[in-house]
Amino acid sequence: MAPRPAHGCGSGALLGRFGVLLQALLALCAFSTLMLKRFKEPKAERRPWRIWFYDTSKQAIGSLFIHFANVFLSDLTEEDPCSLYLINFILDATLGMLLIWFGVKVVSWIVQHKKYTSLVFGEYGDPPQAAAWIGQCVLYLLIMVFEKTVISLVLLIPGWTKLQQILLGYIPNPHLELILVMLVVPFIVNAIMFWVVDSLIMKKYKQKDTVDINGSIETPHARRTEESRVLLSPDMDFDQSESDQDVSVLQGTNQKMKQPSYQVVI
């Protein structure tokens, strides 16, 4: 059995049976968050299932890389791996989030400047092409490698050991510490991160607009609004009555013209 410090979980606890079970629950919760986000999207902007899978799978690949990198880095030292994993995770959710945002913006600007349309995040062609998805996954994974490299360099700064001792030193039960580090905190933070990153790399899908005779663009909402306004207009009955009166006058004139004329001779 691996030795355990006075406080915290022991070496190898993150990859033990209980730790793996918690990681599986975390993956299920994270997937449920992305499913919930899709159903919360407006129907006019909701992505088809295939596009949704292409978008979210990029996050899944990147998150798996970050997760296993954190597990590997946490077991490199003889310190409490749970607290070290939590420090890595908190840095990923704060400084790392800014690095991911910066990386996505830079990569998007480069591919648009070079006109690599298949590598624009969220653009997969019509019909969607798996090759475009693979290329975007590679780009997103490179962004995650850049983010994890910077975070690892930040961890080399002295002073993290004291924070590591304070962070979870008050929890004597290693199983409770594992639940907190591998499930509770990551679920809350990942739900926010997944929601933000998915909105960052997805393409907005809206209903197609129509063009009227004058060439102006008319959206379905505007068209329905205009139809409702016309139907509820108070002048409609007045215009209709005038039209009926004009038709009656014309019909009366035609009948008079059709009547035979008689001339009396004396």
WOHU-V802268 format. One record per backbone hydrogen bond with DSSP energy under -1.0 kcal/mol. NH is the residue of the N-H (numbers start at 0). CO is the residue of the C=O. E is the energy in kcal/mol with one decimal. If there is no record, write none. Layout:
BEGIN
nh co e
NH CO E
NH CO E
END
This chain:
BEGIN
nh co e
10 2 -1.2
12 9 -1.8
15 12 -1.1
19 15 -2.7
20 16 -1.9
21 17 -2.0
22 18 -2.0
23 19 -2.1
24 20 -2.0
25 21 -2.2
26 22 -2.2
27 23 -2.0
28 24 -2.3
29 25 -2.5
30 26 -2.3
31 27 -2.0
32 28 -1.8
33 29 -1.6
34 30 -2.0
35 31 -2.5
36 32 -2.1
37 33 -1.8
38 34 -1.8
39 35 -1.3
44 41 -1.5
51 47 -2.8
52 48 -2.5
53 49 -2.1
54 50 -2.4
55 51 -2.7
56 52 -2.3
59 55 -2.2
60 56 -2.5
61 57 -2.2
62 58 -2.9
63 59 -2.3
64 60 -2.0
65 61 -2.2
66 62 -2.8
67 63 -2.4
68 64 -1.9
69 65 -2.3
70 66 -2.2
71 67 -2.3
72 68 -2.6
73 69 -2.1
74 70 -1.1
75 72 -1.0
83 79 -1.8
84 80 -2.4
85 81 -2.2
86 82 -2.2
87 83 -2.2
88 84 -2.6
89 85 -2.7
90 86 -2.3
91 87 -2.2
92 88 -2.1
93 89 -1.0
95 90 -3.0
97 93 -1.4
98 94 -1.9
99 95 -2.5
100 96 -2.3
101 97 -2.4
102 98 -2.7
103 99 -2.8
104 100 -2.1
105 101 -2.4
106 102 -2.7
107 103 -2.5
108 104 -2.1
109 105 -2.2
110 106 -2.6
111 107 -1.9
112 108 -2.2
113 109 -2.5
115 110 -3.0
116 114 -1.4
118 115 -1.8
119 116 -1.1
122 119 -2.4
128 123 -2.9
132 128 -1.4
133 129 -2.5
134 130 -2.2
135 131 -2.2
136 132 -2.2
137 133 -2.1
138 134 -2.0
139 135 -2.6
140 136 -2.4
141 137 -2.0
142 138 -1.8
143 139 -2.0
144 140 -2.2
145 141 -2.3
146 142 -2.4
147 143 -2.6
148 144 -2.1
149 145 -2.0
150 146 -2.2
151 147 -2.3
152 148 -1.8
153 149 -2.0
154 150 -1.8
156 153 -1.6
162 158 -1.1
163 159 -2.4
164 160 -1.9
165 161 -1.7
166 162 -2.5
170 167 -1.6
176 172 -1.8
177 173 -2.1
178 174 -2.3
179 175 -2.1
180 176 -2.6
181 177 -3.2
182 178 -1.3
183 178 -2.3
184 179 -2.1
186 182 -2.0
187 183 -1.9
188 184 -2.4
189 185 -3.0
190 186 -2.0
191 187 -1.3
192 188 -2.7
193 189 -3.4
194 190 -1.5
195 191 -2.3
196 192 -3.0
197 193 -2.4
198 194 -1.6
199 195 -1.3
200 196 -2.1
201 197 -1.2
209 217 -2.6
211 215 -2.0
214 211 -1.5
217 209 -3.6
222 218 -2.4
223 219 -2.4
224 220 -2.2
225 221 -2.4
226 222 -2.3
227 223 -2.2
228 224 -2.2
229 225 -2.1
230 226 -2.4
231 227 -1.8
232 229 -1.2
235 232 -1.1
238 234 -2.4
239 235 -2.4
240 236 -2.4
241 237 -2.1
242 238 -2.1
243 239 -2.2
244 240 -2.2
245 241 -2.3
246 242 -2.1
247 243 -2.0
248 244 -2.2
249 245 -2.2
250 246 -2.3
251 247 -2.4
252 248 -2.2
253 249 -2.2
254 250 -2.0
255 251 -1.9
256 252 -2.0
257 253 -1.6
258 254 -1.1
END
